[in-house]
Amino acid sequence: MITAEVVKELRERTGAGMMDCKRALSSADGDMEKAIEILREKGLAAAAKKSGRVASEGLVETYISEDGKYGAVVEVNCETDFVGKNQDFIDFVKNVAKQAALSKAKDVEELLSEKYIAGEGTVKDILTELIAKIGENMNLRRFERFVKEDKGIIKDYIHGGGRIGVMLQLSSDSEANLDELAKDIAMQIAAANPQYISKDEVTEDVVEKEREIYKVQAMNEGKPENIAEKMVIGRLQKFFKEVCLIEQLWIRDQDYTIGKLVEEKSKQSSSKITIKKFARFEKGEGIEKKSEDFAAEVQAQINRS
């Protein structure tokens, strides 16, 4: 009898998917080593060996439910841009975005352990099978879920064929012309990369750190302390205009800040519009890409042999 524990052990030893492990064990009459050989012959045991490779390419994808109530933005990474254009990979990322939107998973591990929305096994099982099939390391890196709990809109925007993905939530009693405004703000977020909605979200620790940096800069420029203090205030204001969405100049009309734009649209609709939440994912941001020349790669292979 093939038990769940045996299937789990084979999965851990090979990195292959749950259903593939179960089928291999059945074919091998429960013989673990024979099952490993079967998986290796099919190329399904290779996934675990690929897990150390740096995956910094891939796709950012979004999904909003038909009723507009749920949304999610996800990033799934692979090693090469070529695989990022593979249809199986694209389909997987789209399904994961939908699953993240409709799920209640709090983090990536919980999402990976859920039953896959478009097939047998868990999300992790399907990802492992895809790694074995395509031959590259892949990674479900992150997701952000949105839930519309009041009147308003959830809007998404994809830039550069999945290089940047944005999701935005606006709140308003009137939804008239809200879609157009949401699209403009989502494009602003993609282009200008704000870190916060407003100054109120910037923690005192961040402000203090910036203040110290600006003061040292001014002192290094030979400014007297009283002048340096004034320069710090000016540079802090510039910092807020760069990192706070409502302080940023609107990319389509520099006479408006985003805050002023929202205020004007609120007056036009006779209903206060509020930016409740946003997320901006850029493919591979913060991932250190591993670069090795061919000679170094050959030497590494020799050292391992």
N, C-alpha and C positions, 0 to 999 in steps of 0.2 A: 504493500500500500504506500502510495506517495503522499506524505504528510506536508502540511503547510511549512513546518520547520525545515524540511529537506529542500523545499522550493526556495525558501528564504536563504538558506545556506548557499545554494547554487547561484542565486542572484548576487549575493555578497561576494562570491568568489569570481564571478565572471562579469558582473555589471549588466548582464542581459535582462530583458524584460520578463515579468512574472509569467506571462502566458508562454513565452518561448522556453523558459526554464521548465515549466510544467510539461510541455510537449516533448522536450529533450529527455526528461526523466522517464516519461512514458515509453519513448522509443528505446531507451537504454535499460528498461525493466528496473528502474530505480538505482542503477549503478552510477554513482556520482562522477567518477572519472570518465566513464564512457559518455555521460551526458555533457561533460565539459568538452570532450572531443567533438561531439555532434555540434555544439554551439560554435566551436572554433571553426569547424568545416564550413558552417553557414556564415561565418564572419560576424556572428552575434556576440562573441565573447570579447571582441576588440574594444567595446565601448569603455570599459574600465581603464584600459591602458591609455586612452586618449584624454582622460580627465585632467591630466596635468598641463595640457596645452592651453595657452592664453587665448581666450575667446573675446575679441574686442570688436568684431564686426557684427552683423545681424540686422535686426529690425526693431523699430519702435512702432507699436500699433495701438489703436484705440477702438473702443466699442461702446455704443450707447443703445440701450434696450429700446424696443419699438415704442413703448409708452413714455420714453424720455426720462424715466425715473432713476435708472441705474446706468452708471458708466464706469469705464476703467481705461487706464493707459498702462501698457506693459512694455518691458524691454526684454527681448530674448537675443542672446549673443551666440555667434558662431566664430570660426577662425578666419574665414575668407569672405570677401564680398561676393565671390562666385556662388557660394552656398547660400548667401543671403538672398539670392535671386532664384533659388531652387523652389519649385512649386510646392513640394512636400513641406519644406521648411516654412514657406509663406502661409500655407494652410494651417500648420500647427500654431503659428504665432497668432493668427486670426482667431482660432478656436480658444487659445489661452486667454486672449483679451476678452472674449465673450464670457468665458468661465469666470474670470476674475471679477467681471462686472456683476454677475449673478450669484457669486459665491459670498459666503460670510467669513472666508479665511482671513486671518489677521496678519499673516506673513507668508513669505514664499514657501517655507517648509510645509505649512498647512495646505497651501494651494497645490503643491506637488503631491501631497498624500491623498488628495481627493480623487474620486473616480473621474476619469477623463470624459468630458462632455460629448465627445464624438467618437467613442470607441471603447473597447474592453481595456481593463487595467486602469491604473492610476495615471495622473499626468506625468509622474516621474517614469513610469513604465514606458509610456509612449515616447518620451524624450530619449530614454536610453535606447529604445529600438531605432529611433531616428538617427542617433549618433552612430549606431552600428551600420545602418543602411547607407548613410551618406559618407561616413568615414571621417568626420570632424567632431571635435569637442564642441558641445553646446551647453548653454546655461540660461535658465530662467532667472534673470538677475533681480528684477524688481517689478512692482506694480503699485498703482494707487487707485483706490476705489472711490467713486462718488455716488452719493444718494441724495436725490432731490426730496427734501422733507417738507417743502413749502412751495409757493408759487414762484416761478422763475424758469430757468433754463440751464441745461448742461450742454456745453458745446465743445466739439473737438476740432483739431486742426493738425494735419500731417504735412510736413515740409520735407522736400528732397527725397521723396520716395521712401519714407520711413527713417530718415536720418534724425529728424526731430519730431516729437509728438507732444501736443499740448492738449490739456483738458481744463475747462473753465466752468465754474458754476456762478451764475448770477441770480440774485433774488429780487423779485419785484411783484407787486400785486397786478400789474398790467404787463401782458406779454407782447403788446403791440411794438413792432420794430425791434424787439429784444434780440432776435436772431442775428440781425445785421450788426448790431452793437457788439454782441458776443463774438462774432467772427472777427471784427476789427481788433478787439482786445486780445483774442487768441493769437492773431498774427503778430500783434505787438509783443506778446510774451515770447513767441518763437524767435523774433528778431532781436529783441533787447535783453532777453534773459534776466528778468527781475528775480530777486531772491525772496522778497516779501511783498505783501499787499500794500502796507502802509508803514510809517515810522513806528507806530504803536507795537508792531510785531518784532522790531529790532531789539534784541535784549541789551541790557545795560552793559553786559560783559563785552559784547561786540562793539558798542559805541565807545567804551573806554579804551579798548584795544586800538581802534581807529584814531581816537584822540591822541593817544600816546605816540603813535606812528607819525601823525601829522605834526605834533609838537617837536619831535626829534628832527624831522625833515626841516622845519622852519629854523630851528636852532643851528642845524648844520649849514644852513644858508647864510648864517651870520646875523640873523634878525634878533633884535632885543626881545626880552621875554614878553613885554606888553604887546609888541607887534606880533610875536609868535602866537600869542593867545587869540588875537583877532584872526590870524590866518587859519588857525585850527577851526574856528567857528565857520569860516567860509568854506573850508575843505570838507567839513562834515556835511554842510548843506549840499555840496556837490555829490558827496557819497550817497546821501539819501536819494538824490535825483537819479542816480545810476541804479540803485538796488531796490528801490521801492516802486512798485507798479504805478500807483496813483500819482507819484511825483515825476514820473518819466514824461518827456515830451512825446506826443503822439507821432509815430513815424509817418503818418499820412498828412499831418498838418502841424507844423512846429509851433503854431500859435496856441495850440491846446496842450495841456497836460492830460493824462488819462483821467485824473480826478476831475478836471474841468469838463472833459467830454462826458463823463458819466453824469455829472451834475446837470449839464444842459439837456441830456437825453431824459433825465428824470423829470425836468420841468416840462418838456414836450409831451411826455406821456402822463403827466399829472400823478406820477407814482414814483416813490423813491426806489432807485436801483442801487443794489449793493453787490460788490464783488465779494463773494463768500469764500471762494477757494480756487486755487489753480495748481496745476502740476505741469512741469516741463521736463521731459526726458530727452536727452541727446545721446544717440547711439555711441557707446564706448567711452563716455565721459568719465574721467577718473580712473580708467583702467590702464595700467602700465603695459604697453605693448612690448613683447619680448622680441628683440632683434638679434639674429645671429647670422653671420656670413656663412657661405657654403663651407669654407675651410674649417671654421669652428664647429659646424654641424657634423662634418665628417670626423673630426677629432673627438667630438663628444661620443659619437657612435663607437669609435675604436676604444675609448676609455671604458665604455660600458660592456664591451665584449671580453 
